[in-house]
């Protein structure tokens, strides 16, 4: 039995071409980042205001610290909202990316409905990934920790499309992603390198745009949106191709 060959570099190039034709794919994650940023301003203002008020009323640093601690639930709620927004936006883009690959018009309403219906499995997958990442994150001050994080990210690169497109549960999505990468190592490695390169290029462009102005902030949001959209196009495409690999029997020599 042999597997059909996949032109991995060609698929990366086609993903870039498809993104330029469907640039609206950058909107959901850019919008999620914008909403998170606006909420962050209010949350930071509330925490700072609480700390100042506590210090003024209590007249000592301890009162200010107690006020900050009392605001921690609000900060925790903000983090949860940001994570949910990011996951939901990325899931929307992954579903829309699959639509784009299949030549259908992008319908964010339909993609949002699908992503929303998969929100609980997405949260479960996020929790499992976070638990797996605990040890690599603790070792991140050493090179081995960073390498472990890269390896884990590589083997779990198809988790989101497995949940959204494959309708897998959290544990099954992680297992499916690991299996696909293990059985299709080279195409997955090329896809992963393409994702890393896109993220690095996006980071460089964002650094160049970082001038502290509103326009540079909006530009950074859309750069992040384009990077996220490209990643979604890549993982959606490779997941669809590799999970549906057709195995053809090897013909015996005459």
C-alpha positions as CSV (number, residue, x, y, z in Angstrom):
1,X,0.0,0.0,0.0
2,X,1.3,3.5,-0.9
3,X,0.0,7.0,-0.2
4,X,-0.8,9.6,-2.8
5,X,2.0,12.2,-3.0
6,X,1.2,15.7,-1.9
7,X,2.9,18.8,-3.3
8,X,3.4,20.4,0.2
9,X,5.4,23.5,-1.0
10,X,2.9,24.0,-3.8
11,X,0.0,23.9,-1.3
12,X,1.7,26.5,0.8
13,X,2.0,28.8,-2.2
14,X,-1.7,28.1,-3.1
15,X,-2.7,29.0,0.4
16,X,-1.0,32.4,0.0
17,X,-2.7,33.0,-3.3
18,X,-6.1,32.0,-1.9
19,X,-5.6,34.4,1.0
20,X,-5.0,37.3,-1.3
21,X,-8.2,36.4,-3.2
22,X,-10.1,36.0,0.1
23,X,-8.5,38.7,2.2
24,X,-11.7,39.0,4.3
25,X,-10.4,35.8,6.1
26,X,-8.2,38.2,8.1
27,X,-11.2,40.0,9.6
28,X,-12.5,37.6,12.4
29,X,-9.2,37.3,14.3
30,X,-8.3,41.0,13.8
31,X,-11.7,41.9,15.1
32,X,-11.3,39.5,18.1
33,X,-7.9,41.2,18.9
34,X,-9.5,44.6,18.7
35,X,-12.3,43.7,21.0
36,X,-9.8,42.1,23.4
37,X,-7.7,45.2,23.4
38,X,-10.7,47.5,24.1
39,X,-11.8,45.3,26.9
40,X,-8.3,45.2,28.2
41,X,-8.2,49.0,28.5
42,X,-11.4,49.0,30.6
43,X,-10.2,46.1,32.8
44,X,-6.8,47.8,33.3
45,X,-8.5,51.1,34.1
46,X,-10.8,49.3,36.6
47,X,-7.9,47.5,38.4
48,X,-5.8,50.7,38.5
49,X,-8.7,52.8,39.7
50,X,-9.5,50.2,42.4
51,X,-5.9,50.2,43.5
52,X,-5.7,54.0,43.7
53,X,-9.0,54.2,45.5
54,X,-8.0,51.6,48.0
55,X,-4.7,53.3,48.6
56,X,-6.3,56.7,49.1
57,X,-9.1,55.4,51.4
58,X,-6.8,53.1,53.4
59,X,-4.0,55.5,53.5
60,X,-1.4,52.7,53.1
61,X,0.1,50.4,50.5
62,X,-1.5,47.4,52.0
63,X,-4.9,48.7,51.4
64,X,-4.0,49.3,47.7
65,X,-2.7,45.8,47.4
66,X,-5.8,44.4,48.9
67,X,-7.9,46.4,46.4
68,X,-5.8,45.0,43.6
69,X,-6.3,41.4,44.9
70,X,-10.1,42.1,45.0
71,X,-10.0,43.0,41.3
72,X,-8.2,39.7,40.3
73,X,-11.5,37.9,39.5
74,X,-12.3,40.7,37.0
75,X,-8.8,40.2,35.4
76,X,-9.4,36.4,35.4
77,X,-12.7,36.9,33.7
78,X,-11.0,39.1,31.1
79,X,-8.4,36.4,30.3
80,X,-11.2,33.8,29.9
81,X,-13.1,36.0,27.5
82,X,-10.0,36.7,25.5
83,X,-9.2,33.0,25.2
84,X,-12.8,32.2,24.1
85,X,-12.9,35.1,21.6
86,X,-9.5,34.0,20.1
87,X,-10.6,30.3,19.9
88,X,-13.9,31.2,18.4
89,X,-12.4,33.6,15.8
90,X,-9.8,31.1,14.8
91,X,-12.4,28.3,14.5
92,X,-14.5,30.6,12.3
93,X,-11.6,31.3,10.0
94,X,-10.7,27.6,9.8
95,X,-14.2,26.7,8.7
96,X,-14.3,29.6,6.2
97,X,-10.8,28.6,4.9
98,X,-12.2,25.1,4.1
99,X,-15.1,26.8,2.2
100,X,-12.5,28.9,0.3
101,X,-10.5,25.8,-0.6
102,X,-13.6,24.1,-1.9
103,X,-14.4,27.1,-4.1
104,X,-17.5,28.2,-2.2
105,X,-18.2,31.8,-1.2
106,X,-17.2,32.7,2.3
107,X,-20.1,33.0,4.6
108,X,-19.0,34.1,8.1
109,X,-22.5,33.6,9.4
110,X,-22.5,29.9,8.5
111,X,-18.9,29.6,9.8
112,X,-19.8,31.3,13.1
113,X,-22.7,28.9,13.5
114,X,-20.4,25.9,13.0
115,X,-17.7,27.3,15.2
116,X,-20.2,28.1,18.0
117,X,-21.6,24.6,17.9
118,X,-18.0,23.3,18.5
119,X,-17.2,25.7,21.3
120,X,-17.3,23.1,24.1
121,X,-15.0,20.6,22.3
122,X,-12.7,23.6,21.5
123,X,-12.5,24.6,25.2
124,X,-11.8,20.9,26.1
125,X,-9.0,20.7,23.5
126,X,-7.5,24.0,24.8
127,X,-7.5,22.7,28.4
128,X,-5.8,19.4,27.3
129,X,-3.2,21.3,25.3
130,X,-2.6,23.7,28.3
131,X,-2.1,20.7,30.6
132,X,0.4,19.1,28.1
133,X,2.2,22.4,27.8
134,X,2.8,22.8,31.6
135,X,6.1,21.0,31.8
136,X,7.5,22.5,28.5
137,X,6.4,25.9,29.7
138,X,8.1,25.4,33.1
139,X,11.3,24.4,31.3
140,X,11.1,27.3,28.8
141,X,14.0,29.1,30.6
142,X,16.1,26.3,29.2
143,X,16.6,25.4,25.5
144,X,15.0,21.9,26.1
145,X,11.8,23.6,27.2
146,X,11.6,25.7,24.0
147,X,12.3,22.6,21.9
148,X,9.6,20.6,23.7
149,X,7.1,23.4,23.1
150,X,7.9,23.4,19.4
151,X,7.6,19.6,19.2
152,X,4.3,19.6,21.0
153,X,3.0,22.4,18.8
154,X,4.1,20.5,15.7
155,X,2.3,17.3,16.7
156,X,-0.8,19.1,17.7
157,X,-1.0,21.4,14.7
158,X,-4.2,19.8,13.4
159,X,-6.2,19.9,16.6
160,X,-8.4,22.9,15.7
161,X,-9.3,21.6,12.2
162,X,-9.9,18.1,13.7
163,X,-12.5,19.7,16.1
164,X,-14.1,22.1,13.7
165,X,-13.9,20.2,10.4
166,X,-13.6,16.6,11.6
167,X,-16.1,17.1,14.4
168,X,-13.8,15.3,16.8
169,X,-14.0,15.5,20.6
170,X,-11.1,17.0,22.5
171,X,-9.1,13.8,23.2
172,X,-9.9,12.4,19.8
173,X,-8.7,15.6,18.1
174,X,-5.4,15.5,19.9
175,X,-5.0,11.8,19.0
176,X,-6.0,12.5,15.4
177,X,-3.5,15.3,15.0
178,X,-0.7,13.2,16.5
179,X,-1.5,10.3,14.2
180,X,-1.7,12.5,11.0
181,X,1.7,14.1,11.8
182,X,3.3,10.8,12.6
183,X,2.0,9.1,9.5
184,X,2.7,12.1,7.2
185,X,5.8,13.5,8.8
186,X,7.4,15.3,5.8
187,X,4.3,17.1,4.5
188,X,3.4,18.1,8.0
189,X,6.9,19.4,8.7
190,X,6.8,21.5,5.5
191,X,3.4,22.9,6.5
192,X,4.7,23.6,10.0
193,X,7.8,25.4,8.6
194,X,5.5,27.5,6.4
195,X,3.4,28.4,9.5
196,X,6.5,29.4,11.4
197,X,7.9,31.5,8.5
198,X,4.5,33.3,8.2
199,X,4.5,34.0,12.0
200,X,8.1,35.4,11.8
201,X,7.4,37.6,8.8
202,X,4.2,38.9,10.5
203,X,6.2,39.6,13.7
204,X,8.8,41.6,11.6
205,X,6.1,43.6,9.8
206,X,4.4,44.3,13.1
207,X,7.7,45.5,14.6
208,X,8.2,47.9,11.6
209,X,4.6,49.2,12.1
210,X,5.1,49.8,15.8
211,X,5.0,53.5,16.1
212,X,2.4,53.9,18.9
213,X,-0.2,55.5,16.6
214,X,-3.8,54.4,16.0
215,X,-3.0,53.6,12.3
216,X,0.0,51.5,13.3
217,X,-2.2,49.7,15.8
218,X,-4.9,49.0,13.3
219,X,-2.2,47.8,10.8
220,X,-0.8,45.5,13.4
221,X,-4.2,44.0,14.0
222,X,-4.7,43.3,10.3
223,X,-1.2,41.8,10.0
224,X,-2.0,39.5,12.8
225,X,-5.3,38.7,11.1
226,X,-3.6,37.8,7.8
227,X,-1.1,35.6,9.6
228,X,-3.9,33.8,11.4
229,X,-5.8,33.4,8.2
230,X,-2.8,32.0,6.4
231,X,-2.2,29.5,9.2
232,X,-5.9,28.5,9.1
233,X,-5.7,28.0,5.3
234,X,-2.6,25.8,5.7
235,X,-3.8,23.6,8.6
236,X,-7.3,23.2,7.1
237,X,-5.8,22.2,3.7
238,X,-3.3,19.8,5.0
239,X,-5.7,18.3,7.5
240,X,-8.2,17.6,4.7
241,X,-5.6,16.2,2.4
242,X,-3.8,14.0,4.9
243,X,-6.8,12.6,6.8
244,X,-8.4,11.5,3.6
245,X,-5.2,10.0,2.1
246,X,-6.2,7.4,-0.4
247,X,-4.2,4.3,-0.1
248,X,-3.6,2.6,-3.5
249,X,-2.4,-1.0,-3.7
250,X,1.0,-1.5,-5.1
251,X,0.8,-3.4,-8.3
252,X,2.8,-6.7,-8.4
253,X,5.4,-6.8,-11.2
254,X,4.2,-8.7,-14.3
